[in-house]
Amino acid sequence: MKNINFKILVIFIYLITYINPAFSNEESFQDRNQKKIKEITSILINEYKVDEDYVKNIFKSIKMNKKVLKLMSGAAERTKTWEQYKKIFITDSRVNEGIKYYKKNYEILKKIELQYGVPAEVIVAFLGVETKYGKRTGKIKILDSLATLALEHPRRSKFFTKELIHFIILTYEEDLDYKNLYGSYAGAMGAPQFMPSSYRKLSVDFNKDGKRDLWNNKYDIYASIANYLVANGWKKNGTIFSNIVVKKEFEEILLKRGDSKTISAGKFLKSINLETDQLDKILVNYNKTKEKKKYLILLSSKNKKYKLGYTNFKVIMRYNPSTYYAMCVSQLSKRISEGL
């Protein structure tokens, strides 16, 4: 009987220590990152004047989310081909939904377009790619995801530490309930999926109601996307990309550069001993444009897919640095515009 009771006791201790996260995972997460948590706490209190009790309560509430570490390593931009990636975002149903969304919100969208110079279809395309027009803003607790990545990610800890700090300041300044804010596994928020630093610096209270609401207020959502693009160099009436055909003798050299890359056209030309303005030497029937900056967009070497991008394409990449992502936003906006 004593042996049985002893075995039960051992099993019970094992279960609460190694399986129940309340006794193991969370405690070790806080303990092993105690030094860094103290550093972040000091920055928030001393540099940004966030209330000490507020900061301490936030860190007490944090729970590690191992799932976000796995999701970070499997992002579609890094694991899929152009053909696979495109099928996720450029579908007839998403295009048609975008056209309906555009028409439904026409007046607000046009008001934002008039003020910022960003076409309404581009704003809609961002929402279409990011959150399926605001319907999928994320189900992961933002505080936990950012804290996990800030304290545990092997490569991008520095970046996510900065975003965690911005998130805590944002919730403090804007009186947001950090316990009930949900977003992507990387901590992006609201319909446009702004990271906390972008939310603080570039989101807009367009209708002047005293809040910058990127979940529910369409004025704020559209204006914030437009403001983000303008702040990063958007050119009003600028072209985003165009279709090109590279001459056969240069095509193989170009495609050897790989997939999902956006490279300076000038630098590529110099690498093959041509002048930076001699695009016409490598393209079939090239029509010169007024766009000063040009980029060769490499999508698929296997299927010989490539485009010519301009300043506004690179601005889209400031929103998300993936070439695939920027091309999906560009093509979705084009198809929405064509369907109006």
N, C-alpha and C positions, 0 to 999 in steps of 0.2 A: 504493500500500500504506500509505504514511504517512497519507494522507487517511482511509483506512478505519479505521486504528487510532485516529486522532484522534477520528473520529466515535463510535467504540465507547466511547472514554474519556469523551466528553461525555455520551453516553447513560447510562453507568454512574453518573457523578456526579449526573446529574439524578434517576435512580431512587433512589439512596440518600439524596439530600438532600430531595427533594420528595414522594416516595411512601412510603418506608419510615419509619413513625412513630418508630422507634428513633433516627433521625438528625434528624428534623425536628420533628414534632408534639410529642413528649414534651419535647425539649430546649427548644423555644420556650415551651412551657407552663410549665415550671419557671422559665425565665429571665424571662419577662414578668410573672411573679407573685412574683418573688423577695422584694420588699419586704413583701408581705402574708404570705408564708410565714414570714418572719422575725418578724413581729408575732405570728402565731399560735403560733409556737415559743416566743417569749418568755412569752406568757400561760400556756402549758402548763407550762413549766419553773418560772417564778417564782411564779405564782398558785396553780397546782394541784399543784406539786411532782412532776410527772411526770418520770421519768428522762430526762436529756438525750439519751443515746444512743438510747433508745427512740423519742423524738420524731424525731430526725434520720433514723433508719432507716425510720420510717413515711413521711416525706416523700420519701425517696429512692425508695421503692417505688411511689409514686403515678403512675398513668397517666391522662391525660386521656381522657374518654369523651364524644365529641361527641354520641353517640346520646341521652344523657340530656337535653341541651339541647333537642333536637327533641321528645322525648317530653313535656317539661314544657309546651311550648306547645300540645300537642295533647291535653291531658287531657280525658277524656269529660265531666267536669262542666262544662267550658267550651265544648264543641263540639257536644253532643247535646241534643235536645229531651227533655222528660220521658218521652214515649212510647218514644223510642229508648233512653234510659238505663235505664228500668224493665225493658225486655226483656232486658237483660244479666243482671240480678240477681234479678228476680222471675219465675222460670220454675217450671213444675211439677216439673221434675227437681231444681232447687236446693231447692225446698220439701221434696220427698220425701226428699232426701238429708239435709236439716236435721233432719227428724223422726227418721230412722234414727240420725243422729249423737247427737241428744238422748237417745234411748232407750239407746243403747250406753254413753253416759257419764253416765247419770242420777245415780248415787250421788255422783260427784265434783261435778257441776253443782249438785245440791241442797245439798251441804255448803257450797259457796261462796255460794249464794243465801241460805241461812240466816244466814251470818255477815255478808254485806254488804247484803242487802236488794235485790239486783238480780236480777230474774227470770232463770231459766236460759235461757229461750227468747231473751231479749235478748242474752245472752252468745253463744249459738249463732249468732244472726243476724249479729253482728259478724264472727264467724269465716267465716260463709257469704259475706258481701259482700267481706271483705278478702282471704281466701286460699282460698276454696272449701273451708272447713272444714280448713284447715291443709295442704292439698295443693299450693298454689301460693304459696310464700313469696318467690319472686323469684330471678332468675338473674343479677343484675347485682352486681358487686363493690361493696360498700357504700362502702369507702374511696374508690374512684375516683369513684363517683357524687357523693358528698358534697363531695369536693375540687373536682371539676369545677364543681359548682353554686356552691360557696363562692367560688371564684376567678374564674369566668367568667360566671355568670348576670347578665344586665343589670339585673334588678330586685330579685331576692331574694338577692343575695349576702350581705347582713347576716344574714338568717335562717339560711342554710345554713352560714355561718361558725360561728355559735353551735352548730349541730348537729354540724359536723365536730369542734369542740373537745370536745363532750360524747361523741362517738363514740370519740375517742382516749383520753379519760379512762376511759370505760367499759371499753375493751379492756384498759387498763392495770390498772385496779382489779379487774376480774373475771377477769383472765388469759385473755382470749379471743384467738383467733388472727385478727388483723385481715386476714391474707392470704387467709383462707378463709371470710369471712363474706359471704353474698350476700343481697340483698333487692330492694326495688323501685327504680325509677329515681330516686326521691326520697330514698332512703336509709332507708326504713322496714324494720323487721326482725321476723322471727319470724312465728308464726301470727297474732298480733293486729296485726302491722305497726306496732309502736311506733317513733316517731322516737327517736334516741339520748337526747335530753333527758328524754322521758317514760320511757324504759327506766331511766335512772338514778334519776329521782325517784319514779316511781310503780309500777314493777314489784315483784312480791312473791315472796319465797321461802316459799311457803305450807307446803310439807312439811318445811321446816327441814333441807334437805340441804346447805346452805352455798352453793347456787347459785341464781341467778334465771334459769332457762332458759325462754325464750319460743319455742323451737323444738320441744322434745320433751317437756317436763314439763307435763302437763295441769293439775295443781294450780296451778302458777305461771301458766300461760296464763290460765285462767279467773279466778283471783283478781286478776291484774293488770288485766284488763279491768274487772272489778267495782270494783276500787280506783280506777282512773282515773275512772270515772263518779261514784263517791261523792265523790272529791276535788274534782270539778267541780260538785257540787251536786245529785246524783241524789236524788230524793224516793222513799222506800220507799212502795210501793202507789200511786204517782202515775200519772195517765193520761199517755200520750204524745201522742196526737192523737185527734180525733174528726171525723166527717163533718159538714158543714154545708151549708146552702143560703142564699146571699145573695139578698136581695130584688132584683128586677130593676132598680129605680131606683138601687141602689147597686153592683150587680155590675159594670157597665161602668166605673165610677169606680175600683173595686178592681183590675180586670184591666189597667187602663192602667199600673199600677205595674210590669208586666213579668212575666217568668218566673224560676223558680229564686230566689225571694226569700222570706225569712221576716221579716215586719215586725210590730212591736208593735201589737196590736189597739187599745190605748189611744191611741197616736199617730195611727193611722188615723182613729179616731173624732173626735179633736180636729181633724184636718185637714178634716173635713166638718161642723164646728161642732156636734158632739155631745159629751156627757160621756164620760169614759173608761170608765165602767161601763155604758154603754147599748148593749151588743152586741145586745140584744133588738130594738133599733130597726132594725137592718139585716139580721137573720137570720130565716129562716122557722122557726117552732116551736123557738125556742132554749130549751134546758134549761140553767139555770144550774148551774155546778159549784162545788166548793169550791176549785178551782185558782185561785190569785190572779193568776198571770201567764199571759197569753194572747197567742197570736201567730197572725197570718193567714199561712198557708203558700201561696204562689203557685207553682203547678206548670206550668200551661199556659193562657195567655190565649186561645189559638186554640180549645182544646177545653174551656174553662171548668172547669179542674181546680184545686181549692183545698181546703184543710183548715183546721181550727183546731188549733193546737199549744199545748202547755203547757210547764212548766218542764223536764220530762224530754226533750222534743224538742230544746230548746235545749242541754241537756247533751250529747245525742248529737252536736250540731253542734260541740261543743268537741273531739270526736274527729276530725271532718272538717267544715270550715265550709260544705260544700255542702248546700243545701236538698235537692237530689235524693238525695244520699247518705243524709242523715238519714231521709228518707222511705222509702228502700229498706230500711234497717235496721229501721225501725218496722213496715213492712208485712210484711217477711219474718218478723219475730218473731211478728207476729199470726197469720200463716198457719201457722207451725210450731206455735204454741199450739193453734190450731183443729184441727190434724190429729193431735193426740196422743190 
